[in-house]
Amino acid sequence: MPSSSPINAPHSMAPPTDDPRWRLVDTTMRHYGYAPNALIETLRIVQESFGYLDAIAMKYIARSLRMPLSKVYGVVTFYGLFRLKPPGEHTCTVCLGTACYIKGAKNLLDAVKLCTGLLLGQTSADNKISLLSCRCFGACGIAPAAILDGQVIGNLNSSEMEKHIRKWTVSK
């Protein structure tokens, strides 16, 4: 159960900036009593608020929750849905779990590369598209699958993936 005991509170640690979004982050950590088990929820709130997790945010969280920065970074890099860079306007996350990989996830990545020139983990120079991967997001029954701008799309093939990506690359 979360604790708000002042004993667990950090020593009057100010947020990295005066950005009001840090209040939500601080509220989350305070709700959990600044305990280490607040890490994933705090990371989620930071990413939801700022779009990604940068070094400044990870250092602040590590100090506030009194844990090594290496542990925070380890959690961020372990879970595929945390981002270390600002995402593009459009995000394509290809599942690389066993079922998706066997059923053609590599072909989906190749289709994105053909349309955009992007490799995994890259964002286009114009910040329009980010190409990410995830080990598995539980859509094995509709493999191969990808998350395109937050929408899970399954049973994809290369040409369908190209059509989706080309919609994002057409100038408006």
Buried (B, 14 or more C-beta within 10 A) or exposed (E): EBBEEEEBBBEEEEBEEEEEBBEEBBEBBBBBBBBEEBBEBBBBBBBEBBEBBBEEBBBBBBBBBEBEEEBBBEBBEEEBEBBBEEBBEBBBBBBBBEBBBEBBBBBBBBBBBEBBEBEEEBBBEEEBBBBBBBEBBEBBEBBBBBBBEEEBBBEBEBEBBBEBBEEBEEEE
